[in-house]
C-alpha cells in the first residue's frame, strides 16, 4: 500500500497556545534542515480584546495586517473586518510555493482563514489534498464543514492542546509527521 503523507491537526480553545506549539514544531524541523512553508496567523490585542489579525508568510517572511476593526468589509473574522485582497495576495502564493518547494506545510487558524473567500477556501483545500506532510491548527469547537472534513480524513491525526501537554505535544506531532508513531 502506498504511504500517504501525514496531516496533523492541533486543536485548542481560543487564546490557547496553538501558534506557539506550531512555531516550536517549525523551529525543530528547520534546525533539522527541513523546508517549512505556509502561513501563521497572529492576534493583535488591545486591552485584552482581539482587535485584528496578521498573516505571516514563512517563505517570504512578509507579515501583513489583514484584519482589523477599522477595515470596512462584508467579510469578517470574529466581527473584525478583513481585507480579502491583501489576504489572498499573501496566502495564495504562499501555499502554491509551499506545495512546490516545502518538505512540510503549515496553515495556522484554518477555520478563521478558510471562511473568508472562495479563492482562499480553494487554495486551502488544494493544499490539504496535496501529498505532503501538513500541520494545521483548528479551533476546537468549530462547526465549520471544512474542519469537520479535515477531522474525518484518514491520514489526519488531531491532537487536543491543553496546558498540561503543551510542552510535550510538539515532540509527539513531530514523531507522527516522521512516521515514528502509529495512529
N, C-alpha and C positions, 0 to 999 in steps of 0.2 A: 504494500500500500504506500502511496506517495505521501510524504510528510508535508503537512500544511503548516505554514508559518503561524506561530502562536500570536494570539491577540490577547492583551491583558487590559482589563478594566479595573480602575481603582475608584471605589465609591466612598462617599462620606458626606456628612451633613454640610450645609453651607457654613463657611467660616472654618472648615476643617483644614488640615494641613496637606491637602491633596497635592497642591502645586509644589510645596516644599519636598514631599516624598518624590514627586516626579523629577524635580531638579537633582535630588541625590542620585536617582537612578541614571539620569543623563550624565552627571559628573563621573560616576563609576564607569559607565560604558565608554565615555570619551577618554578616560585615563587608560583604558584597555586598548585604545586606538580605534575604536568603532566610530563610524559616522552616524550621528544622531541628528535628524532634522524634523521640522514640524513647527508647531506654534504653541506658545504658552500664553495664558490669559492672566492678567494681573488686575487686582481690585484697587481702585482709588477710594480712600475713605476720608470723610470729613466728620469730625466729632463722633466717630464710631459708626456712622452711616455710610453705606456704599453710595458714591456719587458718580462713579464712572468705571470704565474697564479699558485696559490696554491690551494690545496684541503684540507679542514679540516673536519675530521670525528667527528661529535658531540658526538658520543658514546665513542670512544677510546681517543678522544682529540688529535689524531695524525694529524699533519699537514705536507704536503709534497709539494715540488715544482715540479709540474708535467709537466709544460710547460715553456720553456724559449728559448731565441734566440740561445743559444749555443747548444741546443739539435737538432741533425740531425735526421729528421723524415719525412716520406711522409705525416704523419698526422699533420695538423696544425690548430691552432686556431688563427685567426687574423694574419696570416703569421708567427706565433711563433710555433716552433717545440714542439710536445707532446710526452712525454714518456708514451706510451699507456700501457705498462706493469705495471708501477707504478700507473697510473690512475685506471686500473682495480683492482689492488691489494688492493686499499683503497676503491673505490666506491662500488664495487660489494658486499663485505662482509658487508659494512655499510648499504646498502639498504636492504639486506637479513635480517640483525639483526633488522633494523627498522620495517620491516613488522612483525617480530615475537614479538617484545617487546615494541614498541613505542605506545604512545597514539596519537601522531601527528608526521608526517613525513615531512621533508623539503628537497627540492632539489633546490639549487641556480644555476642560469645561465644554465637552462636546455638546451637551444639552443646550447651553446658552447660545453657542455659535450656530448650531445646526438649524435652529428655527428662524434664522434671520432672513435669508434669501434662498431662492431655488438654486442659484448658482453655487452658493456655499454648501447647501444640502447635497447637491450632486457631487461636488468635489470631495466632501467628507465620505459619502457613500463609495465613490470610486476608490478612495484611499483605503477604506475598511475592507473592500473586496480584493484589494491588491495582495499578492502573496509575499508579504514582508512582515517581520515581527513589528507589532504596533502596541503602544501603550496609550490608553486614553483615560481621562478622568471623567467621571459621571456624577451627577447629583444623585444622592441616594434615593430620594423619594420621587424622582421624575417619572411622570406617566407618558413622557414623550415616546411616540411609536418607534422612532429610530433607536432610542435607548433600550426599549423592550426587545427590539430586533437584535441589537448588539448582545444583550444578555442571553439570547436564545441561540446564538451562533455556536456551532460545535467546537470550533477552535478557540473559543474565548474562555478565559478564566477571569472571574470577577472577584476581587478582594475588597473586603469592607475595612476601611481605615478607621481605627479607634485610637484614642490617646494611649492605650496600653500597647498596641502593636506598631505604633508609628516608627519606632527605631529599627525593628526587625523586618518590616514589610518591604523596604527597598531590596533587601537581600533575597527574600522569598520570591519577589517578582522577577529578579534577575535570574534566579535558578530556573523558574518556569520558562522565561524567554529563551534561555540557553538549552532547554530540553533536559535539565538535570532533575526536574521534579515532575512526576506524573500528575495526571488530572485528579 
